Amino acid sequence: MSDVTQENSANHSDSANAFIAIWAQSIAQVLTQIAGSSLTFECLRDAAEAPAPGDGDACFLVVSAGSVRGEMILRLPRTVTLVLAQLFLGEPQDSAAELKAEHKEAVEELLRQIAGHAATALKPRWGEVQLHVESSAPPSWSAAANGWLRSGHDAPAPIWIEWLLSAALHTALASVPLPAAEEPNSEAPQVDPMPTGLVAGNLDLLMDVELEVMLRFGERSMRLQEILELGAGSVVELDRRIEEPADLLLDGRIIARGEVVVVDGNYGLRVLDVGTPQSAN
């Protein structure tokens, strides 16, 4: 293996480790608030004692958008899903209890709260990152990196969470340069915001990442009383005239404007203007 290849591999590994360490800290912070007692988590790459995959496992997809794009899967064994749900819902810890749909929904909401903490903690290193969590099937893609998050002895029951990074996210994490304060050599030339390696070859790894876009016709602020008075037949007037263009939003930012059309019975947008992404607020 060449020195360059070894350096790139080490950079990918360090970036993934830093990303997962932030998730471990965020999980510990949120669960500590819920449990009312201090909880800790550690990151493990190789864990022979980790639970083997089972039929009752729950998988959650974390889609990263913004400055770092890609996907991560969090796999929770059935017992862990139950432990976290009971903790989140304030139920007594009972490993023999039936795992219900409401338990999985509770864990999904819990992970969304954790993702919010993680996104804030990621900002100093990776900039603005949006993390979206939803229940998912096991990944169809091969993980570029994987490992485990394990609770300390202070947890009410052993908590194991397996993480798997997609190739796109793994590459994107390593493609963002370290902040200037963390550069080992302050006299080294400044890294271009869009690394040459990403443009030259690694950008193709990101092309299959699915992003959610939204078409906005208009908006309006309403008082709670007005909302409660809504019923069948009510008309809500928006702040935009029919002839004005609609907005196409990506991650809450306007990326294009155009006119609404109908294509094979579905709404569509004929793009009239494409500009630099800007806040939708």
N, C-alpha and C positions, 0 to 999 in steps of 0.2 A: 504494500500500500504506500502511495507517495505521500510526501509531507503535506501537500496541499489537501489531499483527500482526508488525511488524518485530522488536519486542522478543521476542515468543514464538518467532519463527523463530530468532533469535540464541541464545535460551536452549536450544532443542532442539539446535542445531548445537554449542554449547559442551559440552553434556552428552554428546552422542554422541562428540565429539572426546576428551573426558576418559575415557570408557569404553573407546574403542579404544586410546588411549594406554596404558592399564593393560594391555590385552591385548598390545600390542607389548612392553612391559617384561617381562611374564610369559613371553612366548615367548623373549625374549632370555635371561632368567635360566635357564630350564630347558635351553635348547639349549647355553648356556655350560657348565652343569654336565655335560651329556652329552658335549660335544665336548672339554671340558678346556681350552678357550681362549675368550677374550672374544668374544661376538657381539653385534651391535646391530641394531635394526630401527627403521624410520621409517614414519610414517603419511602416506599420500598420498591425496588426494581425486580428483585428475585425473592419470592416468599414461598418456600416449600410448604409452609403450614397454611397458606391461603385456601379458602374454600374452593372446591372444584365447581365448574359450571353445572347448574341444575335446571330442571324444567320450571321451577317456581321463581327463577331469577327475574328481576325487573331491570330493564334497560332504559336509559334516558339519553336523549340526543342533546348535546350542547352545540349550538351553531354560533360561531364567533364571526362577527361582522365589524365593519369599521376599519381601523388601521391594520388589524390582523384577522384574516379570514380563513375559515376551515371548520372542521367538525371534530368533536370529541364525544365518545360514548362513555357513560358511567354505568357500570354493571353492579347491581346490588343483589346479593343472595337473599332468598326469601326471608330468612330470619332477621337480616339486617333491615330490610324494608319494613318489617313489622316493628322492630325496635325503634326505628326513626319515626315511624308513623305514630306509635303510641306516645313517644316523647313529645312530638309536635302537637298532638291532640290532647295531651294531658291525661292519657289513659294509663292505668297500671301496667307495668311491664309483665307481659304474659307470653312466653314463647310458644305456648300451646294454642293460642287464640287463632281464630280463622282470619286469614288474610283477605280482606274485602277490597272492593273497588275504591271505597272511600279512603282506605289506607294508602293505596298507590297514588291517589289524587293528592293526599296530604303530603307525601314525600315529594311529589312533583312541585308543589308550591314551596316546600322547604328548600328544594334545590334552586328554585327561582330566587329566593331570598339570598341564598348563598352566592349565586351568580352575580347578584347586585353588588355584594361586598367585594367579590373577586374583580369585577369590572373596575371598581374604584381603585383597588390595590394595583391593578395592572397598568393604570394610566401613567405613572412616572416612568416606566420602562418602555411600554408599547403604545402610549398615546390613547386616544379615544377608542375603546373597544366595547361593542355591544354583545352581550351573551344571552341567547334565547334558549330556553330549556323546554323540552316536551318529551312525553313518553314515546318510546320507540321500540322497534324490533331490533334484534342483534344486527350489527353492521354487516353490510354486504361487501365492504371494502377491507383490505388487509391493513392492519395497524402499522404505522411507521414507528411507533413507540408505544409501550404499555407498561403498566406497573400497578401498584396497590397503594391505597391510603389506609392506614390502620390506626385505630384508636389506641390511646394509652390505657393504663390500668384504671384510670379515673372514670372511664365510661360505665354506664349502667349495665352494659353487656358488650361483648366484643363486636366492633363495627369494622367491617372490611368493605372497601369500595374499590373495584377495579376500574382503571381508566385506560382508554385506548385513543391515541391521536391519529387522525387521518394524515396522509402524506402532505396534503395541502396546508393543514394547520402546522404540522411539524416544520415545514419549509418556511412558512410565513413567520413563525416565531423567531427563527434564526436569521431571517432576512432584515429584521429591524435592528439597527446598530445600537450599541450601548449608549446611554446618555453621556454627555461630555465629562461629567464628574466621575464616571466610572471607567473612563478610558485609561488603560494602563500606562500610556505614554501621551502626555498632554501636548507634546510637540508633533505628534503624528498628524498627517493631513486629515482634514475633516471628511467624514464619509458622506457621500451623496445621499439624499433622502431616499432615492430609489436605487438600491444597490445594483451594480452592473450585472452581477451574477443572476439576479432575479430577472432582469430584462432579457438577458442573453438566452437563458435556458430554463430557469426554474418557474417562469411565469406560466408555462404550459401546465404545470401541476395544479394551478389554481383555476384553470378554465372550466372545470367540471363542477365547481362549487356552486350550489344552488342558492340564489338570493331571492328574498321576498320583496316585490315591489307593490306599491299601492297607488291607485288612482284616486285623486281627491277632487271632487266637483266644487267643494266650497265648505264653509264651516260657519258656526254661529255659537255665541255664548248664550246660555240659558240659565235662568234661575231654577232652583230646585222645585219651586212651586209650579213653574211652567212644565217641567219634566213630568211631575206627578199628575198633571192634568192631561197628558197626552193619551190619546185613545185612537181606535180605528177611525180613519177619516181625517185625523188631524193633519195639518200641513205645516211643516217647518220651513220657513224661508231662510235660505242661505245668503251669504254675503257676496255672491258672485252672479253676474248676469249670464244669460244663456250664450251670448256671443263671446264671452271672455273665455280664454283657454283654461283647461283643467291641468292640474299638477300631477306629475309622476314622481313618486317619492321612493327612495331607497334608504332604509334605516333612518327614517325621519327627516331625510334631507331631499330637497327638490333637485332632481337631476335633469328634468326635461319638462316642457309644456307643450300642449297641443290641443287639437279639437277631438271631441268624442265622436266615434263612429260605431256602426254596428257591423260585425263580421260574422257571418253564418249564425245569426241569432244571438251572438255574444257581444258585449261591450268591447270596444277597442279604443286605442288612442292613435291618431295620426300626428306624429311628432312634428311640431313647427319650430321648436327652438330647443337646443341642447346647450347647457352651460356648465360652469363649474358648480359642483354640489354645494348647496347652501342650506342653512337651517330652515326648517319649515315653519318655525315660530316667528 
